[in-house]
Amino acid sequence: MSLIKQSLAFLLVLISLTVISCTRAGINKSDTDKRTDALLSRMTLDEKIGQMSQLDRGFFADEEQLKQAVREGRCGSLLNYLGVEDVNGIQKIAVEESRLGIPIIIGRDVIHGFRTVFPIPLGMAASWNPEIVREAFRISAFEAS
């Protein structure tokens, strides 16, 4: 099975499991819509913009500025924010110290490796060797986890 077919199959399984889980939990679209609408109606324009902002540590002069931005809802996602203690600390600030308690999304840019750097995806595709590509992403996933 090609990598694209495997990815699509995985995505379909994930969507199916999500729908089944929500159905079993008694969550239906109207409940989710109501909660979403209620939260959005309470948000300021700045908080809405903040939720769409993905920043990284380098954007701020120091750690306290970053924490203040999270408290004020000016940052909905952090990219490449590493370390269990740091991530748990910033998440605690987002949930317990911000006005609406919205958890922050933590993302990592591991598109061509984490500690071990591999060629960009276009370069890997040019190898025409799916096994090498699969191994590079296995290593990247292991290192990032």
Secondary structure as GFF3:
##gff-version 3
##sequence-region A 1 145
A	DSSP	alpha_helix	3	24	.	.	.	ID=ss1
A	DSSP	alpha_helix	29	42	.	.	.	ID=ss2
A	DSSP	alpha_helix	45	51	.	.	.	ID=ss3
A	DSSP	beta_strand	54	55	.	.	.	ID=ss4
A	DSSP	three_ten_helix	57	59	.	.	.	ID=ss5
A	DSSP	alpha_helix	63	71	.	.	.	ID=ss6
A	DSSP	beta_strand	77	79	.	.	.	ID=ss7
A	DSSP	alpha_helix	84	96	.	.	.	ID=ss8
A	DSSP	beta_strand	105	107	.	.	.	ID=ss9
A	DSSP	alpha_helix	121	125	.	.	.	ID=ss10
A	DSSP	alpha_helix	130	144	.	.	.	ID=ss11
###
